[in-house]
Structure formats: C-alpha cells, structure tokens
C-alpha cells in the first residue's frame, strides 16, 4: 500500500476570522494477492486486485476563537474543499 500526499496553504486574515486557502493532492495505491480457502461448499476465493487513485483538493479552512464548554476548551473549526479525482478527468466524466 502506498499513500502520498501534499498540501500548500496561504493564510488570509480578515476582520471576522482568519482563513487558510489551500491546494493539495493525494495518490493512493493498494493491492492484494489471490486466495483460496479449503472447506467444501462454504470455501471462499478471490482474485488478486490492484487499485489506485489520484485526486486534488482546493479548499479553505478556518476556526473560531476557543470558548469554554462545561469546563472544556472548545474550538469550532470549519473546512470546505472541492475534491477532484483525476480518474474522472481521464475518462471524461465529471
């Protein structure tokens, strides 16, 4: 299994709250081998499979000031992103 990712962001300070605009990418590859069980009619078997996907992200994140919630520190955080899988672009289907 392989999982590679990267992200770059830029802080934007506004009068209401600070925000971070970001762009990133992720690439994931997985694979497994074939298997066969012994056990009569209840035996299970499976073929080998390899899967991979690469996608990118464009988004913005922010957080409100920490507050006290029943004696615990509570910080609301928000993250909104548009995720674009490259396999959809290669196949021409959005």
Sine and cosine of phi, psi and omega as CSV:
sin_phi,cos_phi,sin_psi,cos_psi,sin_omega,cos_omega
0.00,0.00,0.67,-0.74,0.01,-1.00
-0.76,-0.65,0.73,-0.69,0.03,-1.00
-0.66,-0.75,0.92,-0.38,-0.01,-1.00
-0.85,-0.52,0.72,-0.70,0.02,-1.00
-0.55,-0.84,0.34,-0.94,0.05,-1.00
-0.42,-0.91,0.49,-0.87,-0.01,-1.00
-0.51,-0.86,0.62,-0.79,0.08,-1.00
-0.75,-0.66,0.63,-0.77,-0.06,-1.00
-0.66,-0.75,0.26,-0.96,0.01,-1.00
-0.69,-0.72,0.83,-0.56,-0.02,-1.00
-0.98,0.19,0.73,-0.68,0.04,-1.00
-0.84,-0.55,0.92,-0.39,0.02,-1.00
-1.00,-0.02,0.84,-0.54,0.04,-1.00
-0.90,-0.44,0.15,-0.99,0.00,-1.00
-0.93,0.37,-0.44,0.90,-0.06,-1.00
-1.00,0.03,-0.81,0.59,-0.01,-1.00
-0.34,-0.94,0.45,-0.89,0.04,-1.00
-0.97,0.26,0.57,-0.82,0.02,-1.00
-0.76,-0.65,0.41,-0.91,0.11,-0.99
-0.82,-0.58,0.90,-0.43,0.12,-0.99
-1.00,0.07,0.67,-0.74,-0.06,-1.00
-0.60,-0.80,0.35,-0.94,0.12,-0.99
-0.71,-0.71,0.57,-0.82,-0.02,-1.00
-0.39,-0.92,0.09,-1.00,0.06,-1.00
-0.60,-0.80,0.39,-0.92,0.06,-1.00
-0.62,-0.78,0.67,-0.75,0.12,-0.99
-0.76,-0.65,0.80,-0.61,-0.03,-1.00
-0.79,-0.61,0.74,-0.67,0.11,-0.99
-0.79,-0.61,0.73,-0.69,0.07,-1.00
-0.74,-0.68,0.37,-0.93,0.04,-1.00
-0.29,-0.96,0.47,-0.88,0.08,-1.00
-0.54,-0.84,0.32,-0.95,-0.02,-1.00
-1.00,-0.04,0.24,-0.97,0.05,-1.00
-0.95,0.31,0.43,-0.90,0.04,-1.00
-0.54,-0.84,0.42,-0.91,0.07,-1.00
-0.58,-0.81,0.73,-0.68,0.04,-1.00
-0.98,-0.19,0.45,-0.89,0.16,-0.99
-0.99,-0.13,0.54,-0.84,0.03,-1.00
0.48,-0.88,0.40,0.92,0.08,-1.00
0.97,0.24,-0.64,-0.76,-0.10,-1.00
-0.96,0.28,-0.25,0.97,0.01,-1.00
-1.00,-0.09,0.09,1.00,-0.01,-1.00
-0.92,0.39,0.58,-0.82,-0.02,-1.00
-0.91,-0.42,0.58,-0.81,0.08,-1.00
-0.63,-0.77,0.36,-0.93,0.00,-1.00
-0.47,-0.88,0.55,-0.84,0.02,-1.00
-1.00,0.10,0.34,-0.94,0.05,-1.00
-0.94,0.33,0.45,-0.89,-0.02,-1.00
-0.53,-0.85,0.62,-0.78,0.10,-0.99
-0.78,-0.63,0.73,-0.69,0.00,-1.00
-0.74,-0.68,0.53,-0.85,0.09,-1.00
-0.49,-0.87,0.51,-0.86,0.06,-1.00
-0.50,-0.87,0.58,-0.82,0.09,-1.00
-0.78,-0.63,0.72,-0.69,0.06,-1.00
-0.58,-0.81,0.34,-0.94,0.02,-1.00
-0.88,-0.48,0.28,-0.96,-0.03,-1.00
-0.71,-0.71,0.64,-0.77,0.19,-0.98
-0.80,-0.60,0.82,-0.58,-0.07,-1.00
-0.35,-0.94,-0.04,-1.00,0.05,-1.00
-0.62,-0.79,0.62,-0.79,0.04,-1.00
-0.74,-0.67,0.41,-0.91,-0.01,-1.00
-0.39,-0.92,0.20,-0.98,0.04,-1.00
-0.55,-0.84,0.60,-0.80,0.09,-1.00
-1.00,0.09,0.19,-0.98,0.01,-1.00
-0.90,0.43,0.58,-0.82,0.04,-1.00
-0.88,0.47,0.63,-0.78,0.06,-1.00
-0.78,-0.63,0.24,-0.97,0.02,-1.00
-1.00,-0.09,0.83,-0.55,0.01,-1.00
-0.84,-0.55,0.99,-0.13,-0.01,-1.00
0.81,0.59,0.70,0.71,0.06,-1.00
1.00,0.09,0.04,1.00,0.02,-1.00
-0.89,-0.46,0.58,-0.81,0.07,-1.00
-0.95,0.30,0.75,-0.66,-0.05,-1.00
-0.77,-0.64,0.84,-0.54,0.01,-1.00
-0.83,-0.56,0.97,-0.24,0.06,-1.00
-0.92,0.38,0.77,-0.64,0.02,-1.00
-0.83,-0.56,0.57,-0.82,-0.03,-1.00
-0.78,-0.62,0.64,-0.77,0.02,-1.00
-0.56,-0.83,0.87,-0.50,0.01,-1.00
-0.83,-0.55,0.77,-0.64,-0.05,-1.00
-0.61,-0.79,0.48,-0.88,0.14,-0.99
-0.97,-0.24,0.88,-0.48,-0.06,-1.00
-0.96,-0.29,0.80,-0.60,-0.08,-1.00
-0.87,-0.50,0.96,-0.29,0.06,-1.00
-0.97,0.24,0.73,-0.68,-0.01,-1.00
-0.94,0.35,-0.41,0.91,0.02,-1.00
-0.90,0.43,-0.56,0.83,0.04,-1.00
-0.92,0.39,-0.61,0.79,0.02,-1.00
-0.93,0.36,-0.60,0.80,0.00,-1.00
-0.93,0.37,-0.57,0.82,-0.02,-1.00
-1.00,0.06,-0.18,0.98,0.01,-1.00
0.99,0.17,0.28,0.96,0.01,-1.00
-0.87,-0.49,0.89,-0.45,0.00,-1.00
-1.00,-0.06,0.00,0.00,0.00,0.00
